Amino acid sequence: MSALTATERPTGVAPLRAVRPWTIAVAFGLLATVICAAGSWIPSLWGDEATTLMSARRPVSTLWPMLFHVDAVHGLYYLGMHGWIRLAGESPFALRLPSAVAIGLAVAAVTLLAGRRGGPKAAVVAGIVACVLPRLTYAGEEARSFAFTAAAAGWLTLLLLWLVDASGRTAPASVRRACWAVYAAGMALTSYLFLYTASLALAHLAVLLLSRASRPTLRAWLIATGCALLALAPLGLLAFFERSQIGYLADQSTDPLSLLWQPWFGNGWVAVAAWALILLAIGAWARDRWGRARTTAAPEGELPIGATLVGAAWLLLPTGAMLLVNLVFPMYTGRYSTFAAPAAALLIAEGLLVLGRFVARRSAIPAVAATGVGALLFIAVSTPAYLDQRGPYSKNDSDWSEVSSAMASVARPGDAVVFDESTRPSQRPRLAMHTYPSGFAGVIDPTLETPYTHNIGWADRVYTIPQAAARGRFDGVQRVWLVENDMDGSLHHYGLTDLEALGFHETGRTVPTHRTMLIELTR
């Protein structure tokens, strides 16, 4: 497999020339894993991660029925996490560690992609950028499948380029057939991790067409991709029937300007720097590709595939396709483009290299020094986003860890807890009990009808307070803690009237957390 990463032109940087591509890949892969894992236990788990944890906890016998009703597009990831938490536990760090490892694999792939034709210097610059790119560092501390899609997309792209633009072109026919089969299986499995990753095929097709791939190569790619899409048909059908799950996206207003920073860059300052470098890289590539064609004869046959072409097709085409569909059927949010984040790192790195060469031509500053300063500045502008990601409330303002600690400090065995059920399911404070259960030990849950483990949906099914009272659930209960959402100081007062009708009254004791309020009632 070392042929996958063979450098095809010297870089002129003697200290780096002897460094093997896999050494750089492993080093930056490990570094990215550490960067993502560091502080990953600090932010409170939030709604999507609660879904991951609760789905992974289920017995497989109840997970399968759930997937036929909700979240089929995440089923493969849930199955993997089902096994993982039995080995590593359910702490936030344990839940998020696989994502950190996945981002390490994605960064390793980025260095190999950059180094194919750019050499060790390009690989190092790409590794630096990928290690601090906000979308990748965010995905690496989130217990969702998006980090795995970034890794898989990177390695599938590397495999494709080995087949069409490296020694794979001259490999024995049996080896090539086996690799195309691996590519097809990889595309299918990656899309089972997250359905929208199938749009990566658009980027790969564009790369093949713009590099003038041969007809046999195009035929092999079409067969492999067709097999992958055919294998994906059952998931696509399930996703269509479960489309109401993302119906809330229709109610979200999207500022077109946010599309310039939200998918990959975290904030406006990173986006400004990133897009400037991306446009610089694409502009330099376009000048080399078409500007010189006016003065020289166009080469015949297949063209070499550089990192800029790969990055531009990978970054723009899948996300562009999703945004076009989104105009007709709301189905997109920025995190869905995580699998294209490695492409952003590739292009930013190429832009830094172009900038370094430009500075070197117009001054006495060496290109290596100029590129290095640019990389350091990109690290500096990305650092605030990284630190923000590791704040205690950085995940959708979730404060469930704090809620659990507050409940542990005030509740006594035999107390009852009633949760605000008026908000969106993924924001309901009931999830604090499932993500941080230790604080709720010994507390009664009188409104619980069906635990999530026995429900075809991912969450608990609950009674209203009057329904629970009619079943005797409040008999013998003397104290209730009402856990209410307190967004911007606006309490919903969910259930307060119903509890007062049962004889409970507020004692005046409340325990505020970041966005939640615990209210004590007794009778």
C-alpha positions in Angstrom: 0.0 0.0 0.0 3.0 2.4 0.2 2.5 3.0 -3.5 -0.6 4.8 -2.5 1.5 7.6 -1.2 4.5 7.7 -3.3 5.8 11.3 -3.8 6.0 12.0 -7.5 8.2 15.0 -7.6 10.9 16.3 -5.3 10.2 19.2 -3.0 13.7 20.6 -2.7 13.5 20.6 1.1 16.4 18.3 2.1 15.5 17.7 5.8 12.0 16.5 4.9 12.8 14.6 1.7 13.9 11.5 3.6 10.8 11.4 5.7 8.4 8.7 4.6 4.8 9.7 3.9 3.5 7.2 6.4 5.7 8.6 9.1 4.1 12.1 8.6 0.6 10.5 8.4 1.0 8.6 11.6 2.5 11.5 13.5 -0.3 13.9 12.5 -2.9 11.3 13.0 -1.9 10.8 16.5 -1.5 14.5 17.1 -5.0 15.1 15.8 -6.4 12.4 18.0 -4.8 13.9 21.1 -6.0 17.4 20.2 -9.6 16.2 19.7 -9.6 14.1 22.8 -8.2 16.8 25.0 -11.0 18.4 27.0 -13.6 16.4 25.3 -15.1 15.4 28.7 -15.8 19.1 29.6 -18.9 20.0 27.4 -22.1 18.5 28.5 -23.6 15.9 26.3 -26.4 17.3 24.2 -29.5 16.0 22.3 -27.9 14.2 19.4 -25.3 12.6 21.7 -28.1 11.6 24.1 -29.7 9.8 21.1 -26.4 8.0 20.5 -25.9 6.9 24.1 -29.5 5.8 24.5 -29.6 3.9 21.2 -26.2 2.2 22.0 -27.5 1.1 25.4 -30.5 -0.7 23.9 -30.4 -4.5 23.5 -29.9 -5.2 19.8 -33.3 -6.9 19.9 -35.0 -3.5 20.5 -32.5 -1.4 18.5 -33.5 -3.1 15.2 -37.2 -2.2 15.6 -36.3 1.3 16.5 -34.3 1.8 13.3 -37.3 0.8 11.2 -39.1 3.8 12.7 -36.4 6.4 13.4 -32.7 7.1 12.8 -32.1 4.4 10.2 -29.4 6.7 8.7 -27.4 6.3 11.9 -28.0 2.6 12.5 -24.5 1.3 11.6 -23.0 3.9 13.9 -25.3 2.9 16.8 -24.4 -0.7 16.3 -20.7 0.1 16.6 -21.3 2.2 19.7 -23.4 -0.6 21.2 -20.3 -2.7 21.4 -17.9 0.2 22.2 -19.7 1.3 25.4 -19.7 -2.2 26.7 -15.9 -2.1 26.5 -15.1 1.5 27.4 -18.1 2.7 29.5 -20.5 5.6 29.1 -18.6 8.6 30.3 -18.5 11.6 27.9 -14.8 11.0 27.3 -15.4 7.3 26.4 -18.3 8.2 24.2 -16.4 10.8 22.2 -13.0 9.0 22.0 -13.9 7.0 18.9 -14.7 10.2 17.1 -11.3 11.6 18.1 -9.6 8.5 16.7 -11.6 8.8 13.5 -10.5 12.4 13.0 -6.9 11.2 13.5 -7.5 8.8 10.6 -9.0 11.7 8.5 -6.0 13.9 9.2 -3.6 11.1 8.3 -5.4 10.7 4.9 -5.2 14.5 4.4 -1.4 14.4 4.7 -1.1 11.5 2.3 -3.4 13.2 -0.2 -1.4 16.5 0.0 2.0 14.7 -0.2 1.2 12.6 -3.3 2.4 15.4 -5.6 3.3 18.1 -3.2 5.9 16.1 -1.2 6.6 16.1 2.5 6.3 19.9 2.9 2.8 19.9 1.5 1.9 16.9 3.7 3.2 18.7 6.9 1.3 21.9 6.1 -1.9 20.0 5.3 -1.5 18.1 8.6 -1.1 21.3 10.6 -4.2 22.8 9.0 -6.3 19.7 9.4 -5.3 19.4 13.1 -6.9 22.8 13.9 -9.7 23.1 11.4 -12.7 23.9 13.6 -15.1 21.5 11.9 -12.7 18.6 12.4 -11.9 19.4 16.0 -15.6 19.7 16.7 -16.5 16.4 15.1 -13.6 14.8 17.0 -15.3 15.6 20.4 -18.8 14.7 19.4 -20.4 11.2 19.8 -21.9 11.2 16.3 -21.0 9.5 13.1 -19.7 12.6 11.3 -16.1 12.1 12.2 -16.2 8.7 10.7 -17.6 10.0 7.5 -14.6 12.4 7.2 -12.2 9.6 7.7 -13.9 7.3 5.3 -14.2 10.0 2.6 -10.4 10.7 2.9 -9.3 7.1 2.6 -11.8 6.3 -0.2 -10.5 9.3 -2.1 -6.9 8.2 -1.6 -7.8 4.7 -2.8 -9.4 6.2 -5.9 -6.4 8.3 -6.7 -4.1 5.2 -6.3 -6.2 3.4 -8.8 -6.3 6.2 -11.4 -3.2 8.3 -10.8 -0.5 6.2 -9.2 1.0 2.7 -9.4 -2.5 1.2 -9.2 -2.9 2.0 -12.9 -0.3 -0.7 -13.7 -1.2 -3.2 -11.0 -2.3 -6.7 -12.0 -5.9 -6.9 -13.2 -6.9 -9.0 -10.2 -5.5 -6.5 -7.8 -7.4 -3.7 -9.5 -10.6 -5.6 -9.5 -10.2 -6.3 -5.8 -9.5 -2.6 -5.1 -12.6 -1.5 -7.1 -14.6 -3.9 -5.0 -13.1 -2.4 -1.8 -14.0 1.0 -3.1 -17.6 0.0 -3.8 -18.0 -1.6 -0.4 -16.4 1.4 1.3 -18.7 3.8 -0.5 -21.7 1.7 0.6 -20.5 1.4 4.3 -19.7 5.1 4.5 -23.1 6.0 3.3 -24.6 3.6 5.8 -22.8 5.6 8.4 -24.5 8.7 7.1 -26.6 8.7 4.0 -25.6 12.1 2.6 -22.0 10.9 2.2 -23.1 9.2 -1.0 -22.8 12.6 -2.6 -19.0 12.2 -2.4 -19.5 10.2 -5.7 -20.1 13.6 -7.5 -16.7 14.8 -6.4 -15.0 11.6 -7.5 -16.7 11.7 -10.9 -15.6 15.3 -11.4 -12.0 14.4 -10.6 -12.1 11.6 -13.2 -13.6 13.7 -15.9 -11.3 16.7 -15.3 -8.3 14.5 -15.3 -9.4 12.8 -18.6 -9.6 9.4 -17.1 -9.6 6.6 -19.6 -12.9 4.8 -20.6 -11.9 1.6 -18.8 -11.3 3.6 -15.7 -14.6 5.4 -16.0 -16.4 2.1 -16.7 -14.9 0.5 -13.6 -15.8 3.5 -11.4 -19.4 3.5 -12.7 -19.8 -0.2 -12.0 -18.3 0.2 -8.5 -20.4 3.3 -7.7 -23.5 1.7 -9.2 -23.1 -1.4 -6.9 -22.6 0.9 -3.9 -25.8 2.9 -4.7 -27.7 -0.3 -5.3 -26.6 -1.6 -1.9 -27.7 1.7 -0.4 -31.3 1.5 -1.8 -32.8 -0.1 1.4 -31.4 2.7 3.6 -32.6 5.3 1.1 -36.1 3.9 1.2 -36.1 3.9 5.0 -34.8 7.4 5.1 -37.6 8.6 2.8 -40.2 7.1 5.1 -38.5 8.6 8.2 -38.1 12.0 6.6 -40.4 13.7 9.2 -37.5 13.4 11.6 -35.8 16.3 10.0 -39.0 18.2 9.3 -37.8 20.8 11.9 -35.2 22.0 9.4 -38.0 23.6 7.4 -38.6 26.0 10.3 -34.9 27.1 10.4 -34.1 30.3 8.6 -30.8 30.1 6.8 -28.7 33.2 6.3 -26.8 32.6 3.1 -23.7 34.2 4.6 -23.7 31.6 7.3 -23.0 29.0 4.6 -19.6 30.5 4.2 -18.5 29.7 7.7 -20.9 27.2 9.4 -20.1 24.0 7.5 -16.3 24.0 8.1 -14.9 27.0 9.8 -16.7 27.7 13.1 -16.6 31.5 13.0 -16.3 34.4 10.6 -12.6 35.1 11.2 -11.5 31.6 10.4 -13.8 31.7 7.4 -12.2 34.9 6.0 -8.7 33.4 6.3 -9.8 30.0 5.0 -11.7 31.3 1.9 -8.9 33.7 1.0 -6.5 30.8 1.0 -8.9 28.4 -0.8 -9.5 31.0 -3.6 -5.8 31.6 -3.9 -5.2 27.8 -4.3 -8.0 27.4 -6.9 -6.9 30.5 -8.7 -3.3 29.3 -9.0 -4.5 25.9 -10.2 -6.8 27.4 -12.8 -4.0 29.6 -14.1 -1.6 26.7 -14.4 -4.3 24.5 -15.9 -5.9 26.8 -18.5 -3.7 29.9 -18.6 -0.7 28.1 -19.9 -2.8 26.1 -22.3 -3.1 29.2 -24.5 0.7 29.2 -25.1 1.5 25.5 -25.1 -0.1 22.6 -26.8 -2.7 20.8 -24.7 -1.3 17.5 -23.4 -3.0 14.3 -24.7 -4.3 11.5 -22.5 -4.8 11.4 -18.8 -3.7 14.4 -16.7 -2.0 14.2 -13.3 -4.4 14.8 -10.4 -3.2 17.4 -7.9 -4.5 18.2 -4.4 -6.3 21.4 -5.5 -8.5 19.6 -8.1 -9.3 16.9 -5.5 -10.0 19.4 -2.8 -12.2 21.7 -4.9 -14.4 19.0 -6.3 -14.7 17.3 -2.8 -15.4 20.6 -1.0 -17.9 22.2 -3.4 -19.8 19.6 -5.3 -21.3 17.4 -2.6 -22.3 20.4 -0.4 -23.6 22.2 -3.5 -25.8 19.3 -4.4 -27.2 19.1 -0.9 -27.9 22.8 -0.9 -29.8 22.5 -4.2 -31.9 19.7 -2.8 -32.4 21.8 0.3 -34.1 24.5 -1.8 -36.9 22.0 -2.6 -36.9 19.8 0.4 -35.3 21.1 3.6 -32.7 18.5 4.6 -29.4 20.3 5.3 -27.5 21.7 8.2 -23.9 22.6 8.4 -22.7 19.5 10.2 -23.8 17.3 7.3 -20.8 18.6 5.3 -18.3 17.3 7.8 -17.2 14.6 5.3 -15.9 17.4 3.1 -13.9 19.1 5.9 -10.7 17.3 4.9 -11.0 18.9 1.5 -11.1 22.3 3.1 -7.9 21.5 4.9 -6.3 20.4 1.6 -7.2 23.6 -0.1 -6.2 25.8 2.8 -2.8 24.1 2.9 -2.4 24.5 -0.9 -3.2 28.2 -0.5 -0.5 28.5 2.1 2.0 26.9 -0.2 1.0 29.2 -3.0 1.3 32.2 -0.7 4.7 31.1 0.4 6.0 30.8 -3.2 4.5 34.2 -4.0 6.2 35.9 -1.1 9.5 34.2 -1.9 9.5 35.4 -5.5 9.0 39.0 -4.4 11.2 39.2 -1.3 14.2 37.6 0.3 12.0 35.5 2.6 12.3 31.8 1.9 9.1 30.1 0.8 9.3 27.7 3.7 9.5 30.5 6.2 6.5 32.4 4.6 4.4 29.2 4.5 5.3 28.4 8.1 4.3 31.9 9.3 1.0 31.5 7.4 0.4 28.2 9.1 1.1 29.6 12.5 -1.3 32.5 11.8 -4.0 30.0 10.8 -3.4 28.1 14.1 -3.8 31.4 15.9 -7.1 32.4 14.2 -8.5 28.8 14.8 -7.5 28.6 18.5 -10.5 30.6 19.9 -12.9 28.3 18.1 -11.2 25.3 19.5 -11.4 26.7 23.1 -15.0 27.6 22.6 -15.8 24.0 21.6 -14.5 22.8 25.0 -16.5 25.1 27.2 -19.0 23.4 29.6 -22.1 24.6 27.5 -20.6 24.5 24.0 -22.9 21.7 22.8 -26.1 23.5 21.9 -26.0 25.3 25.3 -26.7 21.9 27.0 -26.2 21.9 30.8 -27.3 18.4 31.7 -24.2 17.6 33.6 -24.9 20.6 35.8 -28.5 19.6 36.2 -27.5 16.2 37.4 -25.1 17.6 39.9 -27.7 20.1 41.1 -30.2 17.3 41.5 -27.7 15.2 43.5 -27.1 18.1 45.9 -30.8 18.7 46.8 -32.9 15.6 46.2 -33.5 12.9 48.8 -34.5 9.3 48.2 -38.2 9.1 47.6 -38.5 12.5 46.0 -40.2 12.7 42.7 -39.0 14.5 39.6 -41.2 15.9 36.9 -39.5 17.1 33.7 -40.6 19.9 31.3 -42.0 18.0 28.3 -43.0 21.1 26.3 -39.8 21.6 24.4 -38.3 19.9 21.3 -37.5 16.2 22.2 -33.8 16.7 21.8 -33.8 19.6 24.3 -35.9 18.1 27.0 -34.3 18.1 30.5 -35.5 14.5 30.9 -32.4 13.6 28.9 -30.2 14.8 31.8 -31.4 11.7 33.7 -30.3 9.4 30.8 -26.9 11.1 30.1 -25.9 11.7 33.7 -27.9 9.3 35.7 -25.9 9.4 38.9 -27.6 12.6 40.1 -31.0 11.0 39.9 -30.3 7.9 42.0 -33.2 7.1 44.3 -35.5 9.7 42.7 -39.0 8.6 41.5 -40.0 9.3 37.9 -43.8 9.2 38.2 -44.7 10.3 34.6 -42.7 7.6 32.9 -45.0 5.4 30.8 -42.6 3.3 28.6 -38.8 3.4 29.0 -36.9 4.2 25.8 -35.4 0.7 25.8 -38.9 -0.7 25.1 -40.1 2.0 22.8 -40.0 2.1 19.0 -38.9 5.7 19.3 -35.5 6.7 20.7 -36.9 8.5 23.7 -39.1 7.7 26.7 -42.9 7.7 26.3 -44.4 9.7 29.2 -47.8 10.4 30.8 -49.1 13.8 31.5 -49.3 14.7 35.1 -53.1 14.1 35.4 -52.7 10.7 33.6 -49.9 9.7 36.0 -51.9 10.9 39.0 -54.9 8.8 37.9 -52.7 5.7 38.0 -51.6 6.5 41.5 -48.1 7.5 40.5 -48.0 10.4 43.0 -49.4 8.4 45.9 -47.2 8.8 48.9 -45.0 11.5 47.2 -44.4 14.4 49.5 -41.9 16.4 47.5 -41.5 17.0 43.8 -38.7 18.6 41.9 -40.0 20.3 38.7 -37.1 20.5 36.2 -38.0 23.3 33.7 -36.2 24.7 30.7 -35.1 28.3 31.5 -34.0 29.7 28.2 -33.2 33.4 28.5 -35.1 33.5 31.8 -38.3 32.4 30.2 -39.7 29.6 32.2 -42.3 27.4 30.5 -44.1 26.6 33.8 -44.8 23.2 32.4 -47.0 21.1 34.8 -47.0 23.7 37.6 -50.8 24.1 37.5 -51.3 20.3 37.3 -49.1 19.7 40.3 -50.9 22.4 42.3 -54.1 20.7 41.6 -52.7 17.6 43.3 -52.0 19.6 46.4 -48.3 20.5 45.8 -47.2 24.1 46.3 -43.9 25.9 45.6 -41.7 26.3 48.7 -39.8 29.2 47.1 -36.6 27.1 46.8 -35.2 27.0 43.3 -31.9 25.9 41.9 -30.9 27.6 38.7 -28.4 26.1 36.2 -27.2 27.4 32.9 -30.5 27.0 31.1 -32.6 25.0 33.5 -34.4 25.6 36.7 -35.1 23.1 39.5 -38.2 24.1 41.4 -39.1 22.5 44.7 -42.8 21.7 45.5 -44.2 19.9 48.6 -47.5 18.9 50.0 
